[in-house]
Amino acid sequence: MGIRRFTENDGPKIKELILSILEKEYPFDRKAYPDTDLDNINETYGGPNETFFITEQDNAIVATAGIKEDSKETALLRRVFVKPEERGKGYGSQLLDEAIRFAKSNGYKELVFRTTSKMVRAIELCKKKGFREAEKIDLGGFFIHKFVLDLNSQV
């Protein structure tokens, strides 16, 4: 297993993985988040303080996470997905650790993650990593949760 930054050639495989998970597990939630960022990952996550990580296992992408600048002090944690048959093996946790390290090393003070109430495992993982719920918005049928991690309190 290896965590690395995405390359241009990974784009179609990343989009296929994420959209397949969204379509199978969270079809109702797709209206909450457009997927246009996946059309050009390098452009979307290619700023000087941004990145997109993938985890590979046997030459296949099994997990993803992106860091996007929101402001000078705040980064957004986006596209945290793990292939269903690979869950529970620590990929998400390791990827999140790498994303947190990246955000800290790029001078961000906080890391923000937004998710829907249906993404229970992502919420549990974020809470384990020290994220606290800062906001909960009712979109009529499901909720959007905003979690914040204070990077200054991270060791």
Long-range contacts (C-beta under 8 A, 24 or more apart in sequence): 1-55, 1-56, 1-57, 1-62, 1-91, 1-94, 2-55, 2-56, 3-53, 3-54, 3-55, 3-94, 3-95, 3-98, 4-53, 4-54, 4-56, 5-51, 5-52, 5-53, 5-54, 6-41, 6-42, 6-45, 6-51, 6-52, 6-53, 6-54, 6-64, 8-42, 10-41, 10-54, 10-61, 11-38, 11-40, 11-41, 11-42, 13-60, 13-61, 14-38, 14-41, 14-52, 14-54, 14-61, 14-64, 15-39, 15-41, 17-61, 17-64, 17-81, 17-83, 18-64, 18-79, 18-81, 21-81, 21-83, 21-84, 24-84, 25-84, 25-118, 26-116, 26-118, 26-119, 28-118, 28-141, 28-142, 29-116, 29-118, 29-119, 29-142, 32-116, 32-139, 32-142, 32-144, 37-66, 37-78, 37-79, 38-79, 41-66, 44-68, 49-75, 49-106, 49-107, 49-108, 50-75, 51-102, 52-79, 53-95, 53-98, 53-99, 53-102, 55-91, 55-94, 55-95, 57-86, 57-91, 62-86, 62-91, 63-91, 63-92, 63-95, 64-95, 65-95, 65-96, 65-98, 65-99, 67-99, 67-102, 67-103, 67-106, 67-111, 69-108, 70-112, 72-107, 73-107, 73-108, 73-109, 73-110, 74-108, 74-109, 74-110, 74-111, 74-112, 75-103, 75-106, 75-108, 75-110, 75-111, 75-112, 76-111, 76-112, 76-113, 76-114, 77-103, 77-111, 77-112, 77-113, 78-113, 80-113, 80-115, 80-122, 80-125, 82-121, 87-121, 92-121, 92-122, 92-125, 93-125, 93-128, 93-129, 96-125, 96-126, 96-129, 97-129, 100-129, 100-149, 100-151, 100-154, 103-151, 104-151, 104-154, 108-151, 109-150, 109-151, 109-152, 110-148, 110-149, 110-150, 110-151, 111-148, 111-149, 111-151, 112-146, 112-147, 112-148, 112-149, 113-146, 113-147, 113-148, 113-149, 114-144, 114-145, 114-146, 114-147, 115-144, 115-145, 115-147, 116-142, 116-143, 116-144, 116-145, 117-142, 117-143, 117-144, 117-145, 118-142, 123-147, 130-154
